Amino acid sequence: MAGPERLRVVIVGGGTSGWMTAAALVRLLPRRVSLHLIESEAIGVIGVGEATLPHIRGFVEKLGIREADFMAWTRGTFKLGIEFRDWGKLGDSYIHPFGTFGRGKGEVDFHHYWTRLRAEGADVPPLEHFSYACMLARANRFDLPDADPDKLASTFGYAYQFDALLFAPYLRAIAEDLGARRTEGRVVEVLRDGRSGDIAAIRLEDGQVIEGDLFIDCSGFRSLLLGEALEEPFEDWNHWLPADRAVAMPCRTQTAVTPYTSAIAMPAGWRWRIPLQHRTGNGYVYASAFTSDEEAARALTHAVEGAPLADPRPLRFRAGRRRRSWSHNCIAIGLASGFLEPLESTSIYLVQQAITALIELFPEKQVSPVDRDEFNRLIDLEYDRIRDFLILHYHATTRDDTAFWNYVRTMTVPDSLSEKIELFRRAGRVVKYREGVFLDASWIAVYVGQGILPQGYDPRADQADGAVLMRGMQALQAEITSTVARVPEHLRYIDRYCAMAAAA
């Protein structure tokens, strides 16, 4: 019996989102897809996002890629979390870890016991000291997690920091080897069916017409198909996330190749530092209402640690998303769907989640409205919850030393975020979701790191004897310290596991 007819999938745009989508579809749905990707080298790739979340490891694994080869090719380093400097107040530093606080096994989350001891006047170290991932990061050390759930070294995950300009070509080679077809060209016209309104074909500058059944818009901020041709409205979140520009500049590495990304607060936004094997990526994400492009470029140039390897590169964007990411027979993935600034490295994650939802809801010859609605529900949920998490970083500050920080400190935030903050402040509760990227430890790290400390705690934390609880915490801290000391230095581990070629 013959299987379902192959769907003609046309992807408009390459870059990270286009080639991630192409590689995943031809690898995971080889009998369902006939794939054609259109891109123009003249348009170029944004290519400044170099930090990821742990979910990227599952994507790499599903494509059958050997992790060490991937990291060597993209000159990658390991990432245990994100360091935030000067966010709650000047002089602060905390890490949002990819791992638990405590061992992550108790009936009551660890921070409730920590809060109880603090309330009783005990001299308890900062919460970060009870995170194995945080302490590994602070010591600039790395090793792979232990598969044994009883081991302390099983309590963390990791992601990658890599050269985004090398990521897309790596995926392109995989996709084309699996049968994806690529055409160089610029789209000049989108042809729609007069009856259904669906996209029937696209016309290229050279006159070539490419027909398809399903069109995937990976055209970046322009959103050529979904935004321009289908006129899908854009929901602007600039009033909550006022940073609307960035300037990026790589430099030579002079300090440590850290196993974490740094987000350092600046007068009108924040600066990223991402160490790779061959250089350090830097950028200043800022609000144009509070500083000029020239001042932002000067501030970044002054702040970088080593000799610049390129001139400052400006970028413009708007925080928000399309009202729907799937309309008619067109799905927007990546920047064509929406944009949330890179503060928590969510851009590639959002691409990956859209690809996952598309594969799970992959249409037959005719698109089902039910599948389309479910896809949009899932993507909207991801965007909305990440939006709240990002706003939290800005709003949970006591800083009023610049106009920008005073604005974000005093602005009205979404009700969904206000409720989350109040729940944690009152009793240390974290809203739990079955869907969405950031789990309890992520929210706890930002709340506590920026000074939102619980006034109460889960009453079940009172069941333990106080002295026994304190001894347990001291033993855990000692175990973390001794275990971290036995782990290799980050760069030494990279040299052994995934060093880039000498000529790279």
Buried (B, 14 or more C-beta within 10 A) or exposed (E): EEEEEBBBBBBBBBBBBBBBBBBBBBBBBEEBBBBBBBBBEEEEBBBBBBBBBBBBBEBBEBBEBEBBEBBBBBBBBBBBBBBBBBBBBEEBBBBBBBBBBBBBEEEBBBBBBBBBBBBEEBEBEEBBBBBBBBBBBBBBBBBEBBEEEEEBBBBBBBBBBBBBBBBBEBBBEBBBEBEBBBBEBBBEEBBBEEEEEBBBBBBBEEEEEBEBBBBBBBBBBBBBBBBBBBEBEBBEBBEBBBBBBBBBBBBEBEEEBBBBBBBBBBBBBBBBBBBBBEBBBBBBBBBBBBBEBEBBBBBBBEBBEBEBBEEBBEBEBBBBBBBBBBBBBBBBBBBBBBBBBBBBBBBBBBBBBBBBBBBEBBBEEEBEEEBBEBBBEBBBBBBBBBBBBBBBBBBBBBBEEBEBBBBBBEEEBBEEBEEBBEBBBEBBBBBEEEEBBBEBBBBBBBBBBBBBBBEBBBEEBBEBEEEEBBEBBEEBBEEBEEBBEEBBBBBEBBEEBBBBEEEE
